Amino acid sequence: MNRTTLSLIAGTAALAAVTGFATLNEPATPAADTAKAAAELPVERTSLVCPAPSTSDLAETAYTSFTPVTKGTSGDGTAELVAATQESADTTDDAEGDDTEKTDKAGETDKADESDKADKGGKDGKDGKKKAEKPVLTPKAPGTPATGDTSGGEAPALVGTAEGKFAPGWTVQETTEVAAGSGRGLQGFTCTPADTEFWFPGASTAADRTDYVHLTNPDDSAAVADIELYGKDGALQTTVGEGITVPPHSSEPVLLSTLTDEKQDDVTVHVNIRSGRVGAAVQALDDKLGGDWLAASTDPAAGLVIPGIPKDATAVRLVAFVPGEADADVKVQLASPTGLITPAGHETLHIKGGMSTAVDLGDVTRGEAGSLVLTPTDRSAPVVAAVRVLRGKGADQESAFIPAAAPVGTRASAVGNSAKGSTLSLTAPQGTAKVKVTASAGSEGGKAVSRTYTIKKGTTQDVELPVPDGLKGTYALTVEPLTDTPVYASRTLAVTEDGVPGFTVQTLPDDRGTVAVPQADEDVAVLQK
């Protein structure tokens, strides 16, 4: 018997001894009990991405950030919002040295020119690295909003990072007013974390629409994205939609109409990230009906809620899509202030697999607060959905989008509110819920106040907002359900300029301010010397 065989036998015997010992000394506490003991602790770092706000010289953009006061945070922390192009010193040379393909605003692909890079490096600094820019905003303390602003069409995409006491529930709002031109009106977007997959039902390649999908890469390595378009008859034939490289610390606006020759009113956009991660959003601009940001729908699910359709909506268009080949039938209901009702003539919606399905619901809210509730029937499949909402009449119309949303969960915030023009909608489709709403201190002064509301099962309420005592500047609204019943929420900002009712709607999903941390104890009993 050779030495190798003896070593194998000895190793096997030792492993058997250790395994047998571990089995005989199995901890008395089951794994399930350990999971139950997991503690909810505040997150220590939050990163957000804000797309470039506008290409209009008439654009006026306001940024507002807010962190709710959270128990258990450390006394230290920082937060700032800076240009996405601000690269870290140790990765700039590598990033700019890559001979990667870039996609420009028209969706066309070109090789990066090395001489241009050299010129750019010399312009930015002697070592070719980006110079640090002044943050757009820097919060001073949790519980008080911080604001910043910019104007014109050259404002870049932004990346925000909050650490320590500023991280749990950090929320940033980008709100832009455009006085005239395509997309005129009010455009708003709640900045989001970078991710790897996004669904945008409600986009368009029609002649009167100019829709861009903005891809912003906040990381030190390149990301590669695929953009797929789905119309009423299925996937649209696209060009240059695959393998779009988004360089580190950059943003690429891709014009949807350059990806396909087909002109369709209702298109679902699927953004899939092959490598890396990005922040993604669709900017939908209409020549006559204003424009707004279309945020991603919540993850595909058999049932969905689209919260907070304005009560004075003059037209509501629902767009739904089923990923994959399976068809779906969903029951369409409106959660009104008095309960769930079925829109006449739209009791159910049949959605063919892989095809965008749209239906006009007209003035479905009829002067009352409302939310759309889509529930599965016998034929169910995961669905994504969004609505396009119009307010006003004739030439004085403005549009906004509301995607299907996740429930508020533990807590959510909406920032950038003023004393007038803000509406908070709450809906509880499955059961009666109690909700605490806190109005923060103002960005320039004021004292926080809170109120508690009861939302009856199957209803939507536009609640009377608490306003901070002695309010100066803007304030944040923080929503905290006090019961286990799922609550969905959205906030509407509205302004009227020259008779045109500008507005924008943002949903309020959970702010992911806490994370479950399992309890773990060191146990060396399973080891053998």
FIMARDO-448897 format. One line per field, with one value per residue (C-alpha): x, y, z; residue in three letters; residue number from 1. Coordinates in pm, 1 decimal, decimal comma, always signed. Layout:
X <- [X;...] $
Y <- [Y;...] $
Z <- [Z;...] $
residu <- [ala;...] $
num <- [NUM;...] $
***
This chain:
X <- [+0,0;+160,3;+180,7;-94,6;-342,4;-258,0;-310,1;-652,2;-761,4;-640,0;-814,0;-1142,3;-1126,4;-1062,9;-1354,7;-1583,2;-1479,3;-1553,7;-1886,2;-1993,9;-1899,5;-2096,2;-2404,1;-2392,0;-2351,0;-2613,9;-2727,5;-3054,9;-3195,2;-3351,0;-3248,4;-3602,1;-3571,0;-3247,2;-3423,6;-3703,8;-3447,3;-3315,4;-3294,3;-3413,8;-3124,6;-3080,2;-2889,0;-2548,0;-2518,6;-2766,3;-2690,3;-2932,6;-2925,2;-3102,0;-3128,3;-3030,1;-3340,8;-3391,6;-3236,6;-3451,1;-3283,6;-3603,6;-3582,9;-3569,6;-3485,9;-3507,1;-3349,4;-3461,7;-3327,1;-3453,9;-3366,8;-3629,4;-3503,9;-3432,9;-3365,6;-3047,5;-2830,1;-2481,8;-2409,3;-2190,2;-2264,1;-2250,2;-2462,9;-2414,7;-2549,4;-2287,0;-2258,2;-2249,6;-1946,0;-1737,7;-1505,4;-1290,5;-920,2;-793,5;-1030,1;-1050,9;-750,9;-862,3;-1217,4;-1112,8;-846,3;-1093,8;-1167,7;-1536,6;-1836,8;-2062,3;-2425,1;-2513,3;-2847,8;-2967,5;-2906,7;-2616,7;-2289,8;-1946,2;-1593,2;-1458,4;-1186,5;-858,6;-749,9;-1075,0;-1009,6;-663,1;-796,7;-1066,6;-810,4;-594,4;-892,5;-1004,7;-664,2;-293,4;-335,1;-643,5;-875,8;-1206,9;-1191,4;-1414,6;-1726,6;-1928,6;-2220,5;-2565,4;-2680,8;-2537,4;-2784,4;-2702,3;-2917,0;-3182,0;-3537,0;-3477,6;-3485,3;-3185,5;-3233,7;-3038,6;-3123,0;-2999,4;-3126,1;-3093,6;-3046,6;-2688,7;-2750,7;-2594,5;-2725,7;-2648,7;-2538,8;-2610,2;-2451,7;-2561,8;-2379,9;-2430,4;-2718,8;-2820,1;-2854,8;-3180,4;-3467,3;-3269,0;-3498,6;-3415,2;-3666,6;-3587,7;-3857,5;-3832,7;-4051,2;-4034,0;-4210,9;-4262,8;-4183,1;-4209,9;-4272,1;-4364,3;-4509,3;-4397,8;-4172,8;-4086,3;-3881,2;-3785,8;-3422,3;-3373,2;-3102,9;-2912,6;-3047,0;-3022,8;-3374,0;-3655,1;-4003,0;-4161,3;-4515,9;-4657,1;-4369,7;-4421,4;-4249,2;-4533,9;-4456,7;-4581,9;-4376,1;-4007,7;-3923,9;-3575,8;-3462,6;-3188,8;-2920,5;-2688,6;-2391,8;-2273,1;-1995,3;-1625,3;-1670,1;-1868,8;-2221,6;-2376,1;-2750,5;-3009,1;-3323,7;-3625,6;-3946,9;-4287,4;-4588,0;-4945,6;-4834,7;-4531,0;-4160,9;-4061,7;-3769,6;-3494,4;-3149,9;-2861,7;-3081,4;-2847,9;-2510,6;-2529,7;-2218,7;-2262,4;-1912,4;-1824,6;-1964,6;-2169,1;-2527,1;-2662,4;-3003,8;-3127,3;-3405,6;-3656,4;-3769,4;-3415,2;-3425,6;-3717,7;-3897,0;-4237,3;-4451,6;-4672,0;-4860,7;-4824,3;-4489,7;-4343,3;-3969,9;-3761,5;-3412,4;-3196,0;-2842,1;-2597,0;-2313,9;-2287,0;-2588,3;-2751,9;-3023,6;-3294,5;-3592,4;-3799,8;-3854,3;-4175,8;-4220,9;-4530,5;-4551,3;-4896,1;-4967,7;-4661,4;-4453,3;-4314,6;-4089,1;-4211,8;-4065,5;-4029,3;-4326,0;-4291,6;-4174,9;-4411,6;-4694,4;-5036,7;-5204,7;-5106,8;-5207,8;-5167,2;-5223,2;-5333,6;-5494,9;-5581,2;-5952,0;-5971,1;-5813,7;-5984,2;-5837,9;-5670,5;-5502,2;-5395,6;-5106,9;-5030,6;-4783,2;-4718,1;-4353,6;-4329,8;-4576,4;-4860,8;-5178,4;-5340,0;-5686,6;-5710,8;-6011,2;-6005,6;-6143,5;-6123,2;-6065,1;-6278,0;-6343,6;-6647,0;-6505,1;-6413,8;-6613,4;-6583,9;-6546,2;-6835,9;-6733,3;-6392,4;-6468,0;-6171,1;-5865,9;-5719,6;-5342,6;-5169,7;-4826,7;-4544,7;-4780,7;-4858,9;-5230,5;-5384,8;-5734,3;-5881,3;-6067,4;-6171,5;-6242,3;-6265,8;-6225,4;-6519,7;-6405,4;-6306,4;-5979,3;-5906,4;-5654,2;-5661,4;-5658,1;-5575,9;-5650,1;-5592,6;-5877,6;-5862,7;-5602,7;-5320,7;-4961,9;-4713,7;-4804,5;-4647,9;-4862,0;-4880,1;-5128,8;-5095,7;-5307,5;-5424,2;-5550,5;-5700,7;-5881,9;-5805,4;-5473,1;-5430,9;-5364,5;-5073,1;-4974,2;-4814,9;-4750,7;-4818,8;-4660,9;-4785,5;-4627,9;-4508,2;-4674,9;-4533,5;-4410,1;-4245,3;-4199,8;-4176,0;-4116,2;-4213,6;-4006,9;-4032,8;-4378,4;-4496,2;-4779,4;-5003,4;-5019,6;-4932,7;-5175,9;-5115,0;-5326,7;-5352,0;-5526,1;-5577,8;-5726,9;-5718,5;-5831,4;-5873,8;-5543,7;-5416,2;-5142,6;-4924,6;-4821,0;-4548,9;-4476,7;-4110,7;-3958,7;-3926,4;-3603,4;-3576,2;-3765,2;-4066,9;-4159,7;-4260,7;-4618,0;-4792,9;-5144,2;-5300,1;-5554,7;-5781,0;-5815,9;-6113,3;-6086,0;-6100,4;-6089,4;-5861,1;-5838,9;-5674,6;-5587,6;-5576,2;-5205,9;-5044,6;-4835,9;-4531,5;-4582,8;-4415,7;-4325,1;-4053,5;-3934,0;-4033,7;-4104,6;-4113,5;-4402,0;-4322,2;-4584,6;-4575,7;-4848,2;-4946,0;-5120,3;-5016,0;-5261,6;-5077,4;-5100,5;-5016,1;-4942,8;-4860,0;-4795,4;-4906,3;-4736,5;-4937,1;-4870,4;-5061,2;-4871,0;-5061,3;-5370,1;-5193,0;-5231,1;-4879,2;-4850,8;-4642,0;-4710,1;-4462,8;-4543,4;-4413,8;-4267,0;-4080,3;-3767,2;-3561,5;-3426,4;-3374,7;-3230,2;-3279,8;-2958,7;-2971,8;-2845,2;-2530,8;-2326,6;-1980,1;-1983,0;-1653,2;-1797,8;-1812,2;-1437,9;-1182,0;-819,0] $
Y <- [+0,0;+327,7;+655,4;+822,4;+546,5;+568,3;+947,0;+907,9;+650,8;+869,9;+1176,1;+987,4;+858,5;+1207,6;+1350,7;+1074,4;+1148,6;+1519,4;+1454,5;+1205,5;+1443,8;+1730,0;+1510,3;+1397,2;+1754,3;+1924,2;+2257,4;+2232,2;+2549,8;+2481,4;+2699,4;+2834,9;+2978,4;+3150,4;+3309,2;+3433,4;+3602,2;+3811,4;+4178,0;+4463,3;+4706,5;+5032,5;+5007,6;+5172,2;+5277,3;+5382,8;+5471,6;+5637,7;+5738,3;+6041,4;+6072,5;+6389,1;+6607,8;+6775,5;+6892,1;+7207,2;+7542,6;+7648,0;+7372,7;+7461,8;+7163,5;+7132,1;+6849,0;+6759,6;+6489,2;+6362,8;+6100,1;+6014,0;+6003,2;+5634,9;+5470,8;+5270,9;+5469,6;+5584,2;+5945,8;+5982,8;+5986,4;+6179,5;+6219,1;+6401,8;+6418,6;+6463,4;+6436,7;+6076,6;+6164,0;+6233,9;+5934,3;+5793,3;+5877,1;+5518,1;+5400,8;+5694,7;+5601,0;+5238,5;+5339,0;+5592,1;+5361,2;+5089,7;+5081,5;+5002,4;+5079,1;+5361,2;+5428,9;+5791,2;+5967,7;+5852,2;+5488,6;+5454,9;+5282,5;+5431,5;+5347,5;+5592,4;+5804,4;+5786,3;+6138,8;+6280,5;+6098,2;+6246,2;+6596,1;+6541,1;+6417,0;+6723,6;+6949,8;+6790,9;+6788,1;+6719,1;+6353,9;+6301,8;+6247,9;+6420,6;+6712,9;+6685,0;+6894,3;+7063,4;+6843,2;+6950,7;+6913,8;+6802,2;+6718,1;+6853,9;+6634,5;+6359,9;+6486,1;+6804,1;+6819,9;+6946,1;+7123,7;+7215,0;+7335,4;+7374,5;+7524,0;+7469,8;+7161,5;+7068,0;+6933,3;+6586,5;+6266,6;+6246,4;+5978,1;+6004,4;+5819,7;+5830,9;+5660,2;+5616,8;+5811,4;+5948,7;+5607,9;+5453,5;+5564,2;+5828,2;+5964,2;+6206,6;+6379,5;+6542,4;+6788,8;+6986,8;+7262,8;+7316,2;+7633,1;+7545,4;+7297,6;+6920,9;+6781,6;+7119,9;+7109,3;+6941,9;+6634,2;+6446,6;+6141,4;+5969,4;+5869,8;+5492,7;+5239,2;+5082,7;+4741,6;+4473,4;+4454,1;+4703,1;+4693,5;+5011,0;+4958,1;+5280,4;+5406,7;+5496,4;+5523,8;+5726,5;+6032,8;+6280,9;+6122,5;+6154,4;+5884,4;+5821,3;+5542,6;+5681,5;+5436,1;+5564,7;+5364,7;+5470,9;+5212,0;+5192,6;+4924,4;+4926,9;+4787,0;+4613,6;+4645,1;+4502,3;+4700,0;+4505,9;+4667,0;+4497,0;+4634,5;+4521,9;+4228,2;+4120,3;+4198,7;+4484,8;+4435,9;+4657,2;+4771,4;+4842,9;+4742,3;+4467,6;+4496,1;+4867,8;+4956,0;+5213,6;+5324,1;+5375,3;+5692,0;+5790,8;+5819,3;+5715,5;+5845,9;+5613,4;+5743,5;+5460,5;+5561,9;+5504,0;+5140,9;+5047,0;+5165,7;+5072,1;+5357,7;+5238,7;+5427,8;+5168,8;+4998,0;+4802,7;+4853,4;+4579,9;+4675,9;+4378,1;+4425,9;+4157,4;+4277,3;+4544,1;+4746,2;+5076,0;+5315,4;+5326,1;+5550,4;+5648,7;+6014,9;+6042,5;+6375,3;+6463,1;+6746,0;+6856,6;+6678,8;+6766,2;+6490,2;+6320,0;+6042,8;+5684,9;+5490,7;+5113,3;+4895,9;+4677,4;+4320,5;+4106,8;+3966,2;+3807,9;+4097,3;+4465,2;+4799,8;+5135,6;+5390,0;+5751,4;+5845,9;+6217,7;+6274,6;+6534,3;+6305,6;+6359,8;+6046,7;+5733,4;+5479,2;+5144,5;+4953,0;+4598,2;+4333,7;+3967,3;+3857,4;+3520,0;+3325,9;+3260,7;+3472,9;+3634,8;+3760,7;+4019,4;+4167,1;+4547,0;+4740,4;+5094,2;+5145,2;+5455,1;+5641,6;+5417,2;+5079,6;+4866,2;+4928,0;+4786,6;+5035,7;+4990,3;+4787,3;+4699,8;+4421,7;+4211,9;+4262,1;+3985,3;+4019,7;+3805,6;+3675,7;+3891,2;+4163,5;+4509,0;+4552,8;+4897,8;+5013,5;+5362,3;+5401,1;+5762,7;+5977,1;+5664,4;+5844,9;+6082,0;+6349,1;+6115,3;+5969,7;+5631,7;+5351,6;+5069,2;+4717,0;+4430,9;+4083,6;+3747,8;+3529,6;+3159,5;+3237,8;+3408,0;+3496,7;+3757,9;+4103,4;+4450,8;+4761,0;+5140,3;+5415,2;+5739,2;+6013,0;+6337,1;+6646,6;+6954,5;+6989,9;+7082,6;+7257,5;+7293,1;+6927,2;+6775,9;+6411,0;+6195,9;+5826,3;+5596,7;+5249,3;+4952,6;+4984,6;+4771,0;+4833,0;+5090,8;+4811,1;+4946,6;+5308,0;+5536,5;+5906,1;+6161,3;+6478,8;+6818,6;+6907,9;+7264,8;+7418,5;+7397,2;+7160,9;+6832,3;+6538,6;+6208,4;+5909,4;+5596,6;+5271,9;+4942,1;+4687,2;+4386,0;+4516,6;+4817,5;+4980,0;+5248,7;+5474,4;+5735,1;+6028,7;+6266,6;+6605,2;+6683,1;+7013,3;+7250,9;+7284,2;+7643,0;+7615,6;+7468,5;+7190,6;+6835,7;+6717,5;+6378,9;+6250,8;+5903,6;+5793,0;+5489,8;+5357,0;+5122,9;+4798,4;+4842,2;+5223,1;+5505,8;+5831,6;+6159,7;+6247,0;+6597,6;+6653,7;+6767,0;+7080,2;+7160,2;+7435,9;+7753,9;+7594,0;+7757,8;+7595,5;+7242,2;+6942,3;+6562,6;+6326,1;+5995,6;+5718,1;+5437,1;+5168,3;+5077,8;+4751,8;+4445,0;+4516,5;+4612,8;+4985,8;+5146,2;+5515,8;+5787,4;+6159,5;+6414,5;+6751,4;+7006,2;+7356,9;+7568,2;+7786,7;+7997,3;+7784,5;+7454,4;+7210,4;+7076,1;+6772,1;+6466,3;+6152,5;+5937,0;+5606,3;+5529,2;+5178,0;+5068,6;+5277,6;+4971,0;+5159,4;+4848,1;+4503,2;+4175,1;+4064,1;+3707,0;+3647,0;+3433,0;+3280,5;+3133,8;+2755,4;+2570,1;+2240,5;+2103,3;+2137,3;+1874,9;+1939,3] $
Z <- [+0,0;-105,7;+88,2;-119,2;-35,9;+333,5;+324,9;+163,5;+424,1;+708,5;+565,8;+522,9;+879,6;+1015,1;+816,4;+944,5;+1300,3;+1264,5;+1092,7;+1357,2;+1635,9;+1478,0;+1442,4;+1804,4;+1924,6;+1703,5;+1857,7;+2045,0;+1884,0;+1538,4;+1242,4;+1223,6;+1575,5;+1475,9;+1176,5;+1399,7;+1620,0;+1330,5;+1421,9;+1199,2;+1190,1;+998,5;+672,7;+674,8;+311,1;+41,6;-321,4;-565,7;-932,9;-1083,8;-1465,6;-1652,6;-1606,4;-1943,9;-2269,8;-2276,9;-2222,6;-2043,4;-1781,0;-1412,5;-1191,8;-814,2;-614,4;-263,5;-35,0;+298,3;+556,9;+822,7;+1180,4;+1248,6;+1584,7;+1617,4;+1376,3;+1462,5;+1536,2;+1230,8;+860,9;+534,3;+222,0;-104,8;-458,6;-732,4;-1109,7;-1232,3;-1448,0;-1138,9;-1151,5;-875,7;-911,0;-925,3;-1202,0;-1441,7;-1651,6;-1686,8;-1774,5;-2035,1;-2176,1;-2276,1;-2648,4;-2588,2;-2801,0;-2688,5;-2775,7;-2840,1;-2795,0;-3134,7;-3043,3;-3290,0;-3196,2;-3252,4;-3146,9;-2891,8;-3048,9;-2861,3;-2954,2;-2819,5;-2494,0;-2473,0;-2533,1;-2274,2;-2023,5;-2074,2;-2032,3;-1708,6;-1543,3;-1588,5;-1494,7;-1711,4;-1415,6;-1354,2;-1117,5;-812,7;-853,1;-584,0;-471,5;-589,3;-230,2;+103,3;+384,8;+729,4;+954,0;+931,4;+968,2;+765,9;+382,5;+186,2;-145,4;-457,1;-806,5;-1159,9;-1486,5;-1858,6;-2069,6;-1978,3;-1628,0;-1592,3;-1440,8;-1069,1;-826,3;-456,2;-166,3;+198,3;+482,6;+855,2;+1003,7;+661,3;+493,4;+630,4;+405,9;+216,7;-56,6;-338,6;-567,9;-904,3;-1018,5;-1343,2;-1484,9;-1861,4;-1974,5;-2342,8;-2616,9;-2633,1;-2286,6;-2139,9;-1790,0;-1468,0;-1470,2;-1152,8;-1063,1;-739,5;-778,1;-759,6;-673,5;-962,6;-1064,8;-1334,6;-1485,1;-1555,0;-1717,1;-1857,7;-1994,4;-2141,3;-2356,0;-2723,1;-3060,7;-3215,8;-3427,8;-3165,4;-2885,4;-2809,4;-2557,2;-2422,4;-2194,8;-1970,9;-1857,4;-1584,2;-1462,4;-1114,6;-1085,7;-1169,5;-1437,5;-1761,0;-1780,8;-2081,8;-2144,7;-2382,8;-2469,3;-2596,9;-2725,2;-2728,9;-2916,2;-2975,3;-3191,8;-2992,5;-3003,4;-3232,4;-3465,4;-3328,8;-3432,6;-3194,8;-2900,7;-2786,0;-2619,1;-2539,1;-2339,5;-2064,9;-1960,3;-1593,3;-1437,3;-1739,3;-1862,2;-2201,7;-2320,9;-2596,2;-2823,5;-2862,4;-3211,3;-3340,0;-3229,4;-3456,9;-3769,3;-3626,0;-3492,8;-3208,2;-2939,1;-2662,4;-2615,0;-2324,8;-2277,7;-2116,9;-2001,7;-1911,2;-1783,1;-1898,7;-1677,7;-1412,1;-1304,1;-1399,1;-1299,8;-1567,6;-1639,7;-1944,8;-2024,3;-2227,9;-2406,5;-2610,5;-2864,3;-2741,1;-2412,3;-2207,8;-2059,6;-1753,7;-1631,6;-1653,0;-1361,4;-1377,7;-1288,2;-982,4;-1047,3;-1259,2;-1045,4;-1095,9;-912,6;-921,2;-771,5;-949,4;-669,8;-667,2;-998,0;-964,7;-905,1;-1183,9;-1446,2;-1782,8;-1948,5;-1815,0;-2043,1;-1897,9;-2059,0;-1943,1;-2052,5;-1974,3;-2002,7;-2172,5;-2387,0;-2141,1;-2166,1;-1864,0;-1772,5;-1496,2;-1324,2;-1339,7;-1042,2;-913,2;-542,1;-483,1;-154,7;-97,0;-205,7;-505,9;-823,1;-1174,3;-1462,5;-1703,7;-2007,1;-1863,3;-1618,6;-1732,2;-1948,7;-2165,4;-2208,1;-2467,2;-2377,3;-2510,4;-2638,6;-2500,6;-2433,2;-2387,1;-2292,1;-2256,2;-1926,4;-1986,2;-1679,9;-1467,1;-1133,0;-1202,0;-959,7;-675,9;-554,7;-709,4;-760,9;-1012,5;-869,1;-1107,1;-969,6;-1141,5;-1268,4;-1355,8;-1622,4;-1437,1;-1520,9;-1396,2;-1530,6;-1541,9;-1591,1;-1583,8;-1666,4;-1855,8;-1699,9;-1861,1;-1680,1;-1842,2;-2172,8;-2531,4;-2578,4;-2201,2;-2128,4;-1940,8;-1892,7;-1623,7;-1565,2;-1271,1;-1272,9;-1074,3;-731,5;-443,4;-104,8;+136,1;+361,5;+676,3;+568,4;+265,3;+204,5;-59,8;-74,9;-239,6;-104,3;-63,0;+136,5;-171,5;-464,8;-290,0;-263,2;-84,1;-188,6;+26,0;-66,3;+117,4;-125,8;+106,8;+444,4;+670,6;+764,6;+997,0;+866,4;+1033,9;+814,4;+932,6;+776,2;+838,2;+933,7;+639,2;+445,4;+571,0;+898,3;+1071,1;+1313,5;+1221,7;+1284,0;+1249,4;+1191,9;+1185,0;+925,5;+886,2;+532,5;+493,6;+299,8;-78,2;-67,4;-174,1;+17,2;-69,3;+289,5;+429,6;+468,4;+789,7;+730,2;+946,7;+1201,6;+1076,9;+743,6;+538,8;+216,9;+119,5;+340,5;+327,3;+394,9;+563,6;+552,5;+811,6;+820,4;+1177,7;+1079,7;+880,1;+596,7;+273,1;+199,9;-135,7;-176,0;-426,0;-410,1;-671,3;-719,6;-917,3;-1048,9;-1298,7;-1544,0;-1799,1;-1745,2;-1811,6;-1519,1;-1481,2;-1253,3;-1173,9;-967,8;-773,6;-603,5;-253,0;-220,7;+91,4;+149,6;+246,7;+545,7;+754,6;+692,8;+877,4;+1049,0;+1187,5;+1540,1;+1528,0;+1809,9;+1784,3;+1839,5;+1824,0;+1947,6;+1592,2;+1548,6;+1651,0;+1710,9] $
residu <- [met;asn;arg;thr;thr;leu;ser;leu;ile;ala;gly;thr;ala;ala;leu;ala;ala;val;thr;gly;phe;ala;thr;leu;asn;glu;pro;ala;thr;pro;ala;ala;asp;thr;ala;lys;ala;ala;ala;glu;leu;pro;val;glu;arg;thr;ser;leu;val;cys;pro;ala;pro;ser;thr;ser;asp;leu;ala;glu;thr;ala;tyr;thr;ser;phe;thr;pro;val;thr;lys;gly;thr;ser;gly;asp;gly;thr;ala;glu;leu;val;ala;ala;thr;gln;glu;ser;ala;asp;thr;thr;asp;asp;ala;glu;gly;asp;asp;thr;glu;lys;thr;asp;lys;ala;gly;glu;thr;asp;lys;ala;asp;glu;ser;asp;lys;ala;asp;lys;gly;gly;lys;asp;gly;lys;asp;gly;lys;lys;lys;ala;glu;lys;pro;val;leu;thr;pro;lys;ala;pro;gly;thr;pro;ala;thr;gly;asp;thr;ser;gly;gly;glu;ala;pro;ala;leu;val;gly;thr;ala;glu;gly;lys;phe;ala;pro;gly;trp;thr;val;gln;glu;thr;thr;glu;val;ala;ala;gly;ser;gly;arg;gly;leu;gln;gly;phe;thr;cys;thr;pro;ala;asp;thr;glu;phe;trp;phe;pro;gly;ala;ser;thr;ala;ala;asp;arg;thr;asp;tyr;val;his;leu;thr;asn;pro;asp;asp;ser;ala;ala;val;ala;asp;ile;glu;leu;tyr;gly;lys;asp;gly;ala;leu;gln;thr;thr;val;gly;glu;gly;ile;thr;val;pro;pro;his;ser;ser;glu;pro;val;leu;leu;ser;thr;leu;thr;asp;glu;lys;gln;asp;asp;val;thr;val;his;val;asn;ile;arg;ser;gly;arg;val;gly;ala;ala;val;gln;ala;leu;asp;asp;lys;leu;gly;gly;asp;trp;leu;ala;ala;ser;thr;asp;pro;ala;ala;gly;leu;val;ile;pro;gly;ile;pro;lys;asp;ala;thr;ala;val;arg;leu;val;ala;phe;val;pro;gly;glu;ala;asp;ala;asp;val;lys;val;gln;leu;ala;ser;pro;thr;gly;leu;ile;thr;pro;ala;gly;his;glu;thr;leu;his;ile;lys;gly;gly;met;ser;thr;ala;val;asp;leu;gly;asp;val;thr;arg;gly;glu;ala;gly;ser;leu;val;leu;thr;pro;thr;asp;arg;ser;ala;pro;val;val;ala;ala;val;arg;val;leu;arg;gly;lys;gly;ala;asp;gln;glu;ser;ala;phe;ile;pro;ala;ala;ala;pro;val;gly;thr;arg;ala;ser;ala;val;gly;asn;ser;ala;lys;gly;ser;thr;leu;ser;leu;thr;ala;pro;gln;gly;thr;ala;lys;val;lys;val;thr;ala;ser;ala;gly;ser;glu;gly;gly;lys;ala;val;ser;arg;thr;tyr;thr;ile;lys;lys;gly;thr;thr;gln;asp;val;glu;leu;pro;val;pro;asp;gly;leu;lys;gly;thr;tyr;ala;leu;thr;val;glu;pro;leu;thr;asp;thr;pro;val;tyr;ala;ser;arg;thr;leu;ala;val;thr;glu;asp;gly;val;pro;gly;phe;thr;val;gln;thr;leu;pro;asp;asp;arg;gly;thr;val;ala;val;pro;gln;ala;asp;glu;asp;val;ala;val;leu;gln;lys] $
num <- [1;2;3;4;5;6;7;8;9;10;11;12;13;14;15;16;17;18;19;20;21;22;23;24;25;26;27;28;29;30;31;32;33;34;35;36;37;38;39;40;41;42;43;44;45;46;47;48;49;50;51;52;53;54;55;56;57;58;59;60;61;62;63;64;65;66;67;68;69;70;71;72;73;74;75;76;77;78;79;80;81;82;83;84;85;86;87;88;89;90;91;92;93;94;95;96;97;98;99;100;101;102;103;104;105;106;107;108;109;110;111;112;113;114;115;116;117;118;119;120;121;122;123;124;125;126;127;128;129;130;131;132;133;134;135;136;137;138;139;140;141;142;143;144;145;146;147;148;149;150;151;152;153;154;155;156;157;158;159;160;161;162;163;164;165;166;167;168;169;170;171;172;173;174;175;176;177;178;179;180;181;182;183;184;185;186;187;188;189;190;191;192;193;194;195;196;197;198;199;200;201;202;203;204;205;206;207;208;209;210;211;212;213;214;215;216;217;218;219;220;221;222;223;224;225;226;227;228;229;230;231;232;233;234;235;236;237;238;239;240;241;242;243;244;245;246;247;248;249;250;251;252;253;254;255;256;257;258;259;260;261;262;263;264;265;266;267;268;269;270;271;272;273;274;275;276;277;278;279;280;281;282;283;284;285;286;287;288;289;290;291;292;293;294;295;296;297;298;299;300;301;302;303;304;305;306;307;308;309;310;311;312;313;314;315;316;317;318;319;320;321;322;323;324;325;326;327;328;329;330;331;332;333;334;335;336;337;338;339;340;341;342;343;344;345;346;347;348;349;350;351;352;353;354;355;356;357;358;359;360;361;362;363;364;365;366;367;368;369;370;371;372;373;374;375;376;377;378;379;380;381;382;383;384;385;386;387;388;389;390;391;392;393;394;395;396;397;398;399;400;401;402;403;404;405;406;407;408;409;410;411;412;413;414;415;416;417;418;419;420;421;422;423;424;425;426;427;428;429;430;431;432;433;434;435;436;437;438;439;440;441;442;443;444;445;446;447;448;449;450;451;452;453;454;455;456;457;458;459;460;461;462;463;464;465;466;467;468;469;470;471;472;473;474;475;476;477;478;479;480;481;482;483;484;485;486;487;488;489;490;491;492;493;494;495;496;497;498;499;500;501;502;503;504;505;506;507;508;509;510;511;512;513;514;515;516;517;518;519;520;521;522;523;524;525;526;527;528;529] $
***
